[in-house]
Amino acid sequence: MINYIFLVLKGIVMGAANVIPGVSGGTMALITGIFERLINAIKSFNIKAVKLLFTLKIKEFAKHTDLYFLISVFAGIAIAIVTIAKLFDYLFTNYPVYIWAYFFGLVLASVYFVGKRINKWTIGVIIIFIAGTAVAIIISILNPATENSSILYLLLCGVVAICSMILPGLSGSFVLILMGNYQLVMIDAVNNRDMEILIPVVIGAAGGLLAFSYILSWVFKKYRDQTISLLTGFILGSLSILWPWQKIFYLKDAAEEIILKKGKPVVEHYEKFIPGSFSTEVLIAIIIAIAGIISIWAIEKAAEKNS
């Protein structure tokens, strides 16, 4: 029971990360030591699993799919998404610099703790690490699309976001920002329980997760060091998304009036900047970033002790 409680808590950490633009639930899964098990459990939903289920061999089905592990983790993810969405909506509105600073420190520390899992740093591994960093940086500077609530687009959002969510270093929430649907899906639909929006996203996510898990599991087993190197690069590159000091630019019409969609301004892009003075806000942000680094160190030490 204690193990399942810890799995639920790890799921909550993953779910909380997935709500935050720029932070990857996959990063949290990798740091907390459940990434490979999660991928293998998801991909076990194959023809054999279907046969076991329809022949009512429930115990064999549960063992084959690592069902209780999945239930624990996804229960934690669901709890986090439903409960933390409101909290983060408040924090991002009122204390954006501080919450970005915390996750900047958290992800910065993740670069070291994930990277140290690489057994041997060869030239190829280093090149892949640099490529992963470059890809993440390029993604971070793309401009967001406009909001789209069509069913096909929501299905696509589910597929792309879930693949990003389980890849360490790539944020599903940030991908939703780029696709223009972060506010619609992760804030409005989740807080208002809008099933017309959530159901297509969930269907797309389920299909995308099952298909992608096969690819990721195969690559991870055959090219372990290269895969971790690529993911470490993704994590390092994603730091540019999390820089605490950034100004939001909203989409404007020809008359330079801010365009509203459903009463809310449409984000065009974010512009990072360096604070002009060492103010109280900067000092607090640095302290909070250090707290993020300590958090990852504590999680890593707890995981080592548990192992």
N, C-alpha and C positions, 0 to 999 in steps of 0.2 A: 504493500500500500504506500509506503514511504517513497519507493521508486516511482510509482505512478504520480504521486503528488509533485515530485521533482520534475517529472516530464510535463505536467500541466504548467508548472512555473516556467519551464523553458519555452513552452508553447506561448505563454503570455509574453515573454521577452520577444519572441519572434513576431507575434501579432502586433505588439507595440512598435517594433521597428518598422513593420510593413506599413503602418499608418503614417509614418514620418517620411516626407519627401527627402530622398538622399540617403536613407539608412535602409540596409537590406536585411530582411528576415533570414536570408541564407547566410549572411555573415554571422548572425547570432547563432544559427544552427551549427555552423562550423566551429565557432568559439566554444559553445557549450558541449561539443562532442557528439552531436546526434545527426550530423549532416549525411554521412554515408548510410547510416541506418534508415534515415528518413527516405532517401532516394530509393534504396533497395526495397523498402516496404511499399512505397507507392507503385513501383514497377512490378510488384508481385501480383497485381490485379490483372491476371492474364486468363487464358482459356481454362487452365487448371483451376484457378480460383472460382470461375463461373460454374464449372462442373461440381466442385465441392459444395458450393452454395445451393445449387438447384437439386442436389441429391441429399440436402439437409445434413451434410457432414460438418456441422457448425464448428466443432472443436478443431478439426483438421483445417477448415477454412481460416479460423482465427490464428492458428499457428503459421499457416502458409503465408498469410498477409501481414503478420505481426500486428494484428488488428487492435489489440489493447494499447499498444504503443501509439498507433496512429490516432486512436480515439482520444488518448490523453493529450497528445501534442495539439491536435486540431481543436480540442475543447479549449485549451489555453489560448490558442490563436483567436478563436471566436469570442471568448470572454474579453480579450484585450481590445479587439476591433470595436466591439459594441460599447464597452465602457470607457475606453481611452479616447475614442474619437471626439467626444464632447470636451474632455480635458485638454487635448491638444488644440482643438479649435480655439479654446480660451487662451491657452499659452501662446500660440502663434500670433494671436491678435494683440495680446497685451505685453508679452515678454519675448519677442522673436529673437533678439540677440542672445539672450541667456539660454534658450532652448537649443538654438543652433550651436552655441559654444559647447554645451554639454555633449552633443552628439558629434561635434568636430573632434573633441578629445577622445571620445569613445571609439570612433572609427580610426583615428590616428594610431591609437594603441593597437587596434586590431591588425594593422599592417604588419607589425612585428610578430604578434602571437600567431597569426595565420601563416605568415612567411616562414616561421621557424619549423613548420611541419614539413617543409621540403627537405628530403634526405640528402640530395646532392645538387649543388648549384653549378650546372654546366653552362656552356656558352648558349646552347639552345634554350635552356630554361630562362636565362637572363634576357634573351631576345624576346621570348614570349611574355615575360614580366613587363618589359618596356612597351610591347604592343598592347597589352591589356590596360596599362596605365593610359596610353594615348587614346585608345577607344573610349574609355570612361570619360576622359577630359573632353573629347569631341562631342560625346552625347550631352555632357553638362552644359555646353555652350549653344546647343540648338534652341531655337525659339519655339515656345509652345503653340500648338494648334488651337483652333477655337472649339468650344464645347459642341458635342454632337450626341444626341440621345437616340439615334436610330438603332434598331435591334441588331443589325449586322455589325455596326461599329462597336456597340457594347460587347458583343460576342468577341470581336477582335481585341478589344481592351482587356477582356478577361484572359484571353490566351497570352497576349504579350505581357501583361502585368504579372501573371502567375509565374511565367518563365523567368522574369526578372526578379521576382520575389524570392525564388529559391536559389538563384545564382548569387553567391556572396559578392558584395561590392556593387551590384546593380540593383537599384531601388525600384520596386514595382510602383510605389507611389510617385516617384519622380517621373517614371515612364508615363504614368497617367497624366501628370502635369504636361509633359511634352505632347501627349495626345489630346490635351484640352479638357479632360474629363475628371481630374482629381477632385475638384470641389463638388461636382455632380455626384460622383460615386462614393468617395471615401468620407465626405462630410455630410452633404445633404441627404443622400439616399440612405446611408447608414443611420444617421441620427433620426430620420423620419420614417425608417422602415419602409422605404419605397420599393415594393417588390417588382414593379414594372421596370425599374432600373437594375435592381440587384439580381433578379433571376437570370437574365441574359448574361450578365457578367460572371455569375457563378457557374453557369453551364459552360461558357467559354473557358473559364479557369480550370474546371474539372477535366475537360478534354485535353487542354494544353498541358496540364500537369502530368497526366498519365503518359502522353506521347513523349514529352520532353524528358521524363524521368528515365526512360529506356536509353536515350542518347547520352544523358549525363552520366548514368551509371556505367555504361560501357567505356566512355572516355576516361572516367575517373579511375577505373580498374586498370585499363591498358596504359594510360599515360598519367600516372598519379602526380609525379613531380611537376610535369608540364601544366597539368590542370590547376594544381594549387598555385603555381607561379602566375598563371593567367588570372586566377581569381584574386590573388594578392595585388596584382596590378590594377584590376577593377576597383578594389577597395581603395588603393592609393589615389587613383584618378578621381574617385567619387568625392574626395576631400574638397575639391573645387566647388562642388554643389553645396557643401555644408559650411562654407566660410560665413562666420556670424554676421559680418557687416555687408549687407547687400540692399540695394535700392530697387524697389519694384516699379517697373514702367508699364502703364496700362495702355491698351489699344485705344486709339483715338480716330475720330472720323475726319473728313476734310476740313471741318470747322474747328479742329483741335479740341473737340468735346470728347470726354471719356465715354467709350461705348459700353453700355450696360446690357447684360444678358440675364433675364429673370431678376432684374433689380440689382445685379452685382457687376462690378467692373471686370473686364476680361484682361488677364495678364498677358502682356506682349513679351517681356523678357526681364531678367534680373541683371543688375550691374553691381559687381563687387567693388568695394573700396576699402582703403586703409584709414582707420580713424586718425583725424588730424591732431589729436591731443590725448595724453594719458589721463583720461577722466575716470571717475568712480565707476562708470558703466564698463569701461575697458578692463579695469582691475577686477571687478566682479566676474566679468565674462572669462577672464584668464583663470580665475580660481575655479569657476564652474567647469571649464575645459579640463583642468587638472583633475577635478572630481570624476569626469568622464573617463580619463585615463586610469585612475585608481579603480573605478568600477570594473573595467575590463580585466585589470590585473587580478582583482578579487575573484571574478568569475573564472578566470584561467586557473588560479591556484585551487579553487574549489573543485574544478573539473579534474585537475591532476590528482588531488587527494581522493576523489571519488573513484578514479581509475585504479 
